[in-house]
């Protein structure tokens, strides 16, 4: 399904964004629908407010007027900054090319690691067999 960490990070970030949108819309509608001066009165208004708030755009056409609605708004704002920041970093990692020679460096590191593992295994065998000379 997901083959790289980048794909996994993008999936998790988008999923987190969707969860925040659904929860925020539901919560703010629940809190605001009971207030006489509320301007978030239906599901469409609540979803619009959530999208505008999580993206940090903040048009100001819809806003919570109750205390619990405002607490929800603050949580959505903090989540939005993190989610938008994560998506921006994922996009940047996709757009910025990998430095030349990075693949060669990775191969050299893997080969060196293999050599170190072989030497370590030889040392373990020598210690286990009571030999005082290392290979």
Secondary structure, 3 states (H helix, E strand, C coil): CCCCHHHHHHHHHHHHHHHHHHHHHHHHHHHHCCCCCCCCCCHHHHHHHHHHHHCCCCCCCCCCCCHHHHHHHHHHHHHHHHHHHHHHHHHHHHHCCCCCCHHHHHHHHHHHHHHHHHHHHHHHHHHHCCCCCCC
